[in-house]
Amino acid sequence: MYVNDGRDGVDLLLVYNRSLFERGHMKRFVAQYVHLLEQVAADPDRHIEDLSLVTPDDAAVVPD
């Protein structure tokens, strides 16, 4: 993953082997990463164990 300063924020470029990973899985990975970054940006003092990789979309289908 390449991360660069963009005009409107941060630009992410994900490079992966398409023969090993499906596009849908990689989109989910990026969504989880962005969700994690949003949590850290919203509350930088939050303990790491209180952060979640489960996105709001995934939380709707993942049991508690």
Steps between C-alpha positions, in 0.01 A plus 500: 500500500627841403377803695545852365375846583221582259323820408196413714668282763696178480524284189538124541629275224477129563722270297437127529530174312166445327568129464515468880231744618155580369410865444212480749729381777744780434221759497392370841860520624525865392162577661625349827823702480312824434259421785797448733660829392172685553477368855857607578447845348178549696660406832882478494516414872279195462660171605581263218289223652197727467543535124315275258564374149132421464346764275139613554398305187665182629356550850153456355582142400758398764356361824608666828 
